Amino acid sequence: MSVPTVSKVLNGHSDISPQTRRRIETLLTRYGYQRPRAPRRKTQRGDLIDLVINELDSAWGLEILTGVEQVAEAAGLGLVVSAVHNRASLTRRWLEGLISRGSQGAILVLSDLSDDQRAELQRRTLPFVVVDGVSQPPPDVPSVGATNFSGGYAAAEHLIKLGHRRIGAIGGPEQLLCSRARIAGYRAALESAGLPTDRDLVRYGNFQHSGGLRAAQQLLALADPPTAIFAGSDQQATGVYEAARLVGRQIPHDLSVVGFDDLHYAQWTAPPLTTIRQPLHEMGASAARLLLRLVNGEHLEAPRIELHTELILRNSTAALR
């Protein structure tokens, strides 16, 4: 068959006899022909980007997802979402899928990105952006995060201004950069106020309700328990609420609580939660915009973006009685 005839079949032209069309399609199938992909440097309507995230069953993850989705939709891109649940087999699978489907690139919201995975992405020249990585990413890895240190500082400073001196803190997993930064900010605020940093008042959880509950129970069982607790996530703050209820302490009369994230339900807790707003939706959107710039071959002036956090005052904190 001539090249123009085969081209007409591949491109759906109608001026080909049914017999010829069937014969060419049979040969294409037999020899496993695959249409060459368009260069990845130019985004086209119908192209794909990937979002790879540890968990999607939390309001935190959904906020990031909606930010990515908004930018992808505006750019005419499809979005493939993979939840890996910290399982090595699923982590390998998303990398294989990313390569096989010819994705434009990936936004990675993972607790860890191994050196091998990063090297494989870079070897295949697949653009990627990391959101809130486990550690400070190398300078050549584009990333998006929030001002976790200043958020932790603002939370502790607020409680200090209310007269609290025994202030507990519950971080997320200790190996996570964002968790360590929030606790570091909390400690810096205590030191600035001339207050001692008591190791007994710091616990680490899992950013979930269960971690906040366990850690708060330990803090409230101390011989000299805290009068206020900074929880490193809103979900952990709800665990603190439960721990206080179990020992008959009222919030904020007996215990002040500050969360972190400002998830949608924070204003509906009883009492409404004072928290540090983390711009999760905008973090997802910023990561998607960064990725599109990389896909289009643009130079990034600064590969790291940090979005501001903000103290949101509600009714879960009060002056020390």
N, C-alpha and C positions, 0 to 999 in steps of 0.2 A: 504494500500500500504506500502511496505517496504521503509525504509529510503533510501537505495541505488537507488531504482526505482525513487523516487521523485527527488533525487539528479541528476539523469541522465536527467530528464526533465528540471530541473532548469538550468543545464549547457549545454543544447543543444546537448546531445549525440543522435546519430542516431539509436542505437540498442534498440528502444522502439516502440511497435506497435502503429499505429495511434489512435486506440481506447483508449488505455491506456493513451497516451499523452493527448488526448482531455479530458478524465475523470479527470486527475490530474490537468490540466490547469483550468478546470471548478471549481474544489474545491479550488484551489489557489485564484481564483477570488472571489468566494463566501465568503471566510473567510478573504479576505483582506490581504493575505500574503505579507510581504515586506522582501526583502533580507537584512540580516544584513549588516550594513555598515562596511567598513574596518576601523581600528583605524585611527584617524585623525592625529596621530603623524608622520606618514610616507607619504610624498607626492608621488603620483603615477600619471602617465600620464593619462590625462583625468579628474583629480580632478579640483575643482573650487576654485577660490578666488573671493571676491567681492570688488568692488570699489564703495563707496557711496559718492556722491558729490552734493553740492548745485546746481550748474549750470554747464551745458556743452556747453552753447552757447557763450563761450568766449575763446579767444586764451590762456588765463591763465589756464583754466581748461583742455583744450586739450593738453597743454604741459605736465601737470602732468599725464594725461591719457596715453600718448605715452610712458612715462617713466615706468609706471606700466606695460603696455602691453608688452614692450620689455623684462622685466624680467620674466613675467608670461609665455610668449611664449618660452623663453629659457629653462624654467623649465618644459615645457610640461603641463602647467596648463591652463584651460579655465578661462576667465574673464567675470564676470557678472557686468554690470555697471548700477547703479541706480541714477537718478537725482531727488532730493527731493524738490527743489525750496523753502526751508524753510517752507514747509507745514507739519503740525503735522500728518495728515492722511498718507501722503507718508512716513514720518519718521517711523511711526509704521509699515507700510507695508514692508519696507526694512528689518527691524529686524525680522519680521515673515518669510519673504522669505529666509533670510540668514539661519535661523534655519531649515526651512522645506526642503531646498534642500541640506542640509549637507555640506555647504561650509567649506573649510579648515579654513577660517578666513576672515577678512575684513580690508580694508584701508579706513579710514573715513576722508573725506575732507569736514567737516561740519562747519558751523558757531557756532554750539553749539552741545555738546554731554551731555545729561542730566545725572544726577547721577543714575536715574533709568535704563537708557539704558546701562550705563557702568556696573552697578551691574548685569543686566540680561546677558550681554555678559560674564562677569566673572563667574557668577553662572553656565553657560553652558560650561565653559572652552573653549570658542571660542576666539582664539587669534585675536587681533586687534591692529592697529597702527593708530595714529592720525596725520594728516598733518595740520600744521598751525591752531591749535585750537583757540577757542575764548578766552581762558585764559591759563595760565600755567598749564599743566596737572599734576595730582598727580605723585609722583615719581615712582609709580608702573605701569604707563601707558606709553608704548613706543610711542615716537613721533618724527616727523621730521619737521624742520623749517629752516629758514635762519637767517643770522645775520642782522636782521632788524634795530637794534639800530645803528650799525656801518654803515649801508647803509644810514640811515637818516643823520648821522654825516658827511659822505663823501659828500653827496649832498650839505648840507649847507656850509661845509668847502670850496668846490669848488667855490661856489658863493661868499663867503667872500673873497677868494683870487683874484677874479675878480674885487673886489672893491665895491661890493654891501653891503649896510647896512640896507636897508629896504627890508627884504626877507620874503615873505609870504609862508605859508605852508598849503597844503590841505591834510588831512588824509583821510583814509577810515572811516567806521563806528567806532565811538569812543569806543564801547565796545570790539572791536577785539584787541587781544594782539598784533598782528603784526602791526596794525595801531598805537596803543599807543607807541610801541617801535620805530617806524620810527619818530614820532613827538618828542619823548624824545631825540633821537639822534640829530635831527635838533636843539632842544633847547640847548643841551649840546655843540654843535659847536659854537652857538652864545655866550654862556657864556664863553667858552674858549677864544674867541676872544675879550672878554670884551664888547660885544654888548648887549643892553637891549633885553629882550624877551617880545615883545608887544602882548598881548592877542588878540588885534584887527587883528593881521596878521595871526592868526591861524583859520582855518575852517575845518569842517569835512564833508565828502561827502559819496559816496556809492561805491567807486572804479570804477564807471562807467563814461562814457562820460558826462552824464547829471549832475552828482554830481560835476565834475570838472568845467563844464560850470557855474552852479549856484554859486559855491563858488568863482570862479575867478571873476565873475561879481560883487560880493559883495566886494572883495578885491580892484578891480580896481575903484570902486565907492567911496573909502575912500578919505577924504580930502587930505591925504598924502599917496598915493597908493604905493605899493611895486614896486621896479624896477626889482625884480626877484621873481619867484614862484617855490617852490619845491612841485610837485604833487606826492601824495603817490602811484600812479599807472600810467602806460603809458596811460591807457584809460582816466583817469582824466586829464592827460597832454593834450590829444587831445581836451578835453573840454576847457582847458585854451587857446589853440590855437584859438578856435572859439570865446571865450570871447574877446581876444585881437583883432581879426579881426573886431568884431562888433563895437569896439570903435576906430578903426583906428590905433592900435598900431602894429608895426612890430616886429617880433621875428627874431633875438635877439637884434636888434638895440634899440628898446624901452622897451623890456621886455625879460629877460632871463628865460628859463624854463628848469627844470630838472624833469624827470619822474622816475618811479621805476618799474622794471620787465625785461626790454629789450625784449619785445615781438617782433615777427618777423617783424611787420610793422614799428617798431620804426625807422629803418634806411631809410624808404621810406616816412616819413612825410616830409612836406615842411615848414621849413628846417628840416633835419634829427635830431632826438631827442637825446639830451644828457640824459642819464638815468643811473640808478643803475641796473646792471644785477643781477637778482635773478635766481639761477639755477633750474628752475621749473622742467625740464625734469629729472634732477638728483635727485630732491626731491622725485618725483614719484618712480624712480628706487630704491632709498635708502629705501623708505617705503616698497616697495615690497620685497626687500632683507631682511629687518628686519622681516617682516611677515613670510617669509619662514623659517627663523631661529627659530622663535617661534613655528611654526607648527612642526618642527623637534625636538622640545624639547631642543633646545640649550639655554644656559645661556647668557644673554646680559650683557656685562660688563658695558655699559652705555646705559640706555633706551632712552636718548635724543640725537639726532643728529642735529647739526646746521651747515649748509653749508654756505660758504663764499659768500658775495655779492661783487660787483666790479663796480667802476665808469667807464662808457663808454662815452668817449668824442665825441660829434658830433658838429653840428652847431647851436644848439638852445640856446647856452650860449655865452656871449661875455663880455668884460670888460665894466664896468659902463662908460657911456659917460658923 
